[in-house]
Amino acid sequence: MSPLPPQPGTASSAQDPAGIDAPGARRLRALGTALAGTAILLLSACGTGSGSRSRTSADAGAGSELLGEGDVVADDGSGFRPPVAAESGGRWSVLLGTFTGEDHLARAEAFREDVARRFRVFDKAFVQPRRAGSMVVVGRFASPEDESAQELLGLAKAITGSGGSRPFATAMLVRRTMAVDSGPPKPFDLRVLRQRYPNQRQLYTLQVAVWSTLGTREITPEDVKRSAERYATELRTRGYEAWFHHDPDTETSTVTIGGFGADAYDPRSTLYAPEVERLMKAFPAQRLNGEDVLVAVDPRNPAGEARPKPCVLVEVPLD
């Protein structure tokens, strides 16, 4: 997952006054690339706008018809058919449309009914409410690599309407909900920060460390969780408002510091708020599995001079 706005700036090269162990840090360039995909928290497919217009794969608008009443065929001309493989169950679905605004739920339901009526392959589409709006999705799959998920996504993209239009050309696989541990969140769980500010749309935190299995079994998912929670606790004892966030789907746990509003970063001046700037000086490099991450100064010369990978602001999830 990618860092969300605000965009990260350049970290200070000052030494870490908090005493984080930097000696012996390896040049984890390959892992640094992997780290770029771990910045926490899904960009909600529902968008952030407050206007009345919907944003859908079919560009349906607010309550308008999806397509004309003419024939609609799949790309092979054989008509629609349900996926061959059965759904495996899970949190992943094919996204057909998203809606925001005060009446997002009603418009999403109207869109779902229209889609289900017109397209047999989408007769089990459903509405997934979110804090920021509603998604219309179809299917429940364990992962985006699921064969049935890929087949259904391909069918959606292949649907052709009058004049050759492809109303679901931008369909994608999305995770409807984040996987979280059962039971109430622990004291330093990032969900606690969101619970403090349930109505604040723009809420950011500074990502300083990530633990991940990186798709291997050299470290277990449970070790990943324990390491992140231990580091967050350590930072708390040193006076930092540290949080941890677990993502079981990617077997990744993230440690962040602080909670900031929309003024955390000014895109016009490219300046951070003073409190964010102080933290970035205290933590000049992100850590991956306990090691400072260094990236090549010149991407064309990965064996050349390296610099610390700066910490980044990430958005605290709404869900």
C-alpha positions in Angstrom: 0.0 0.0 0.0 1.2 3.5 -0.7 1.5 6.4 1.6 -1.5 8.7 1.5 -1.4 12.5 1.2 0.2 14.6 2.5 3.2 13.8 0.4 6.4 13.0 2.4 9.2 15.5 2.3 13.0 15.0 2.9 14.0 13.8 6.3 16.6 15.6 8.3 20.0 14.0 8.5 20.3 14.9 12.1 21.3 12.2 14.6 18.5 10.5 16.4 18.4 12.1 19.9 16.0 9.4 21.1 18.9 6.9 21.0 17.5 4.4 18.5 20.2 1.9 17.7 21.6 2.9 14.3 25.0 1.4 14.2 25.4 -1.6 11.9 22.4 -0.8 9.7 22.5 -2.7 6.5 21.8 -1.4 3.0 18.4 -2.9 2.7 17.7 -1.6 -0.8 15.6 -4.4 -1.9 13.7 -4.4 1.3 13.4 -0.6 1.1 11.4 -1.1 -2.1 9.2 -3.5 -0.2 8.8 -1.0 2.5 7.3 1.5 0.1 4.4 -0.8 -0.2 3.7 -1.2 3.5 2.7 2.3 4.4 -0.4 1.5 6.3 -4.0 2.0 5.6 -6.0 1.5 2.6 -7.1 4.4 0.6 -10.9 4.0 1.0 -12.5 3.2 -2.4 -15.3 5.5 -1.3 -13.3 8.7 -1.8 -13.4 11.8 0.4 -15.6 14.3 -1.4 -18.8 15.6 0.1 -20.5 16.4 -3.2 -23.6 14.6 -4.5 -22.0 13.0 -7.5 -21.2 9.4 -7.4 -17.9 8.0 -8.5 -18.5 4.6 -10.2 -16.7 2.3 -12.5 -19.5 2.9 -14.9 -19.6 6.7 -14.3 -23.2 6.3 -13.6 -23.7 9.7 -12.0 -26.3 10.4 -9.4 -29.1 8.0 -10.1 -28.7 8.0 -13.9 -29.0 4.9 -16.0 -26.0 2.7 -16.3 -26.4 1.9 -20.0 -28.9 2.0 -22.7 -31.4 -0.8 -23.0 -29.5 -2.3 -26.0 -27.9 -5.6 -26.0 -24.8 -6.0 -23.8 -22.3 -8.8 -24.5 -19.1 -10.2 -23.1 -16.0 -9.7 -25.1 -16.2 -13.1 -26.6 -19.8 -12.5 -27.8 -21.1 -15.5 -25.8 -23.1 -13.5 -23.3 -22.7 -13.4 -19.5 -22.0 -16.3 -17.3 -21.3 -16.6 -13.6 -17.8 -17.4 -12.5 -16.9 -21.1 -13.0 -15.2 -21.4 -9.6 -17.1 -21.0 -6.4 -16.5 -18.0 -4.2 -14.0 -18.8 -1.4 -15.3 -16.3 1.1 -13.2 -13.4 2.5 -12.8 -9.7 2.6 -11.9 -9.1 -1.1 -14.5 -8.1 -3.7 -14.7 -6.7 -7.2 -15.6 -3.0 -7.0 -18.3 -1.8 -9.4 -19.0 1.7 -8.0 -18.5 4.1 -5.1 -20.8 6.8 -3.8 -20.3 9.7 -1.4 -22.5 12.5 -0.1 -25.4 12.6 2.3 -27.5 10.2 0.3 -24.7 7.8 -0.7 -26.4 4.7 0.8 -29.7 5.2 -1.1 -27.9 5.9 -4.4 -25.6 3.0 -4.0 -28.6 0.7 -3.4 -30.4 2.0 -6.5 -27.2 1.5 -8.5 -26.9 -2.1 -7.1 -30.5 -2.9 -8.2 -29.9 -1.5 -11.7 -26.6 -3.5 -12.1 -28.2 -6.7 -10.8 -31.2 -6.3 -13.1 -29.1 -5.7 -16.2 -26.2 -8.0 -15.7 -26.8 -11.6 -14.7 -23.2 -12.0 -13.5 -23.8 -9.2 -11.0 -27.0 -10.5 -9.5 -25.4 -11.0 -6.1 -23.8 -7.6 -6.0 -24.2 -5.9 -2.6 -23.6 -2.5 -0.9 -20.8 -2.2 1.6 -21.2 1.0 3.7 -18.1 2.9 4.8 -17.7 5.9 7.0 -17.0 8.1 4.0 -19.6 6.6 1.7 -20.8 3.3 0.1 -19.2 0.8 -2.2 -21.1 -1.5 -4.6 -19.2 -4.7 -4.9 -19.7 -8.3 -6.0 -18.0 -11.5 -4.7 -16.3 -12.5 -1.5 -12.8 -13.8 -2.0 -9.9 -14.7 0.3 -7.3 -12.8 -1.7 -6.8 -10.8 -4.9 -4.9 -13.8 -6.3 -8.0 -16.0 -6.0 -8.7 -17.6 -9.3 -12.4 -16.9 -9.0 -11.7 -13.3 -8.1 -9.5 -12.8 -11.2 -12.2 -14.4 -13.4 -15.0 -12.2 -12.1 -12.8 -9.1 -12.5 -12.0 -10.1 -16.1 -15.7 -10.6 -16.8 -16.5 -7.1 -15.4 -13.8 -5.4 -17.4 -14.9 -7.3 -20.6 -18.5 -6.2 -20.5 -19.3 -4.2 -23.6 -22.2 -1.8 -24.1 -23.8 0.1 -26.9 -21.2 1.8 -29.1 -18.4 -0.3 -27.7 -18.3 1.3 -24.3 -16.9 -0.7 -21.4 -18.8 0.6 -18.3 -16.7 -1.4 -15.9 -13.3 -1.0 -17.5 -11.9 0.5 -14.2 -13.3 -2.3 -12.0 -10.8 -3.4 -9.5 -10.4 -5.8 -6.6 -10.7 -4.1 -3.2 -10.6 -5.1 0.4 -13.9 -4.3 1.9 -12.7 -4.2 5.5 -9.4 -4.4 7.3 -8.6 -7.6 9.1 -8.3 -6.9 12.8 -7.8 -9.0 15.8 -10.9 -10.1 17.6 -11.9 -8.3 20.8 -11.4 -4.7 21.8 -8.2 -3.0 20.7 -5.2 -2.9 23.0 -4.2 0.5 24.5 -1.7 1.4 21.9 -3.6 0.0 18.9 -4.0 2.7 16.2 -7.7 2.1 16.2 -7.8 3.8 19.6 -6.6 7.0 18.0 -9.3 6.8 15.4 -11.9 6.2 18.1 -10.8 9.5 19.8 -11.5 11.4 16.6 -14.3 9.5 14.8 -15.5 12.4 12.7 -12.2 13.9 11.7 -11.7 12.9 8.1 -8.1 13.9 7.8 -6.2 12.3 10.6 -2.5 11.4 10.1 0.3 9.7 11.9 4.0 9.4 11.3 5.1 5.9 10.2 8.5 5.1 11.7 8.9 1.3 11.6 7.5 -1.8 9.9 7.8 -5.4 10.7 6.8 -7.9 8.0 7.2 -11.5 7.0 8.1 -10.2 3.5 6.4 -13.4 2.1 8.9 -15.7 3.8 8.8 -17.8 7.0 12.1 -16.4 8.4 9.8 -14.5 10.8 6.3 -15.6 11.8 3.2 -13.4 11.7 3.0 -13.6 15.5 6.6 -12.5 15.8 5.8 -9.6 13.5 3.0 -8.5 15.8 5.0 -8.9 19.0 7.9 -7.0 17.6 5.8 -4.0 16.6 3.9 -3.9 19.9 7.2 -4.2 21.8 8.7 -1.3 19.9 5.6 0.9 20.4 5.7 0.2 24.1 9.4 1.1 24.1 8.7 4.4 22.4 6.0 5.1 24.9 8.4 4.7 27.8 10.6 7.3 26.0 7.8 9.8 25.9 6.5 9.3 22.3 2.8 8.8 21.5 3.5 5.5 19.6 0.9 3.3 18.0 0.9 -0.1 16.3 -1.3 -1.3 13.5 -1.6 -5.0 12.4 -2.5 -6.0 8.9 -2.9 -9.8 8.8 -3.6 -9.9 5.1 -0.1 -8.7 4.3 1.4 -10.1 7.5 2.7 -6.7 8.3 2.7 -4.6 11.4 3.4 -0.8 11.5 4.6 1.5 14.3 3.6 5.1 14.1 3.9 8.2 16.3 1.5 11.0 17.0 -1.9 12.1 15.6 -2.1 15.1 13.3 -4.9 17.0 11.5 -5.0 18.5 8.0 -2.4 21.1 8.9 0.3 18.5 9.3 1.7 19.3 5.9 1.3 22.3 3.6 1.4 21.1 -0.1 2.0 24.7 -1.3 5.0 25.4 0.8 6.0 21.7 1.2 6.5 22.4 4.8 5.5 20.2 7.7 4.0 21.4 10.9 6.6 22.1 13.6 5.7 19.0 15.7 5.9 16.8 12.6 9.3 18.3 11.7 10.6 17.6 15.1 9.6 14.0 15.0 11.2 13.5 11.5 14.5 14.9 12.9 14.3 12.5 15.8 13.6 9.6 13.5 15.5 10.2 10.3 15.1 6.7 8.9 12.3 4.2 8.7 13.0 0.8 10.2 12.2 -2.5 8.6 12.3 -5.6 10.8 14.5 -3.6 13.2 17.0 -2.3 10.7 17.3 1.2 9.3 16.4 1.2 5.7 18.8 2.9 3.2 18.0 3.7 -0.4 20.3 4.5 -3.3 20.8 8.2 -3.9 20.9 7.5 -7.6 18.4 4.7 -8.5 20.5 4.0 -11.6 23.4 3.1 -9.4 22.0 0.9 -6.6 25.5 0.0 -5.4 26.5 3.6 -5.0 25.9 6.1 -2.2 22.9 5.5 0.0 20.8 7.6 2.3 18.2 6.8 5.0 14.6 6.2 3.8 12.6 9.0 5.5 9.6 8.4 7.7 6.3 9.3 6.1 2.9 10.6 7.1 0.1 8.1 6.6 -3.6 8.4 7.0 -5.3 6.7 10.0 -8.0 4.4 8.6 -11.6 5.3 9.0 -12.7 1.7 9.3 
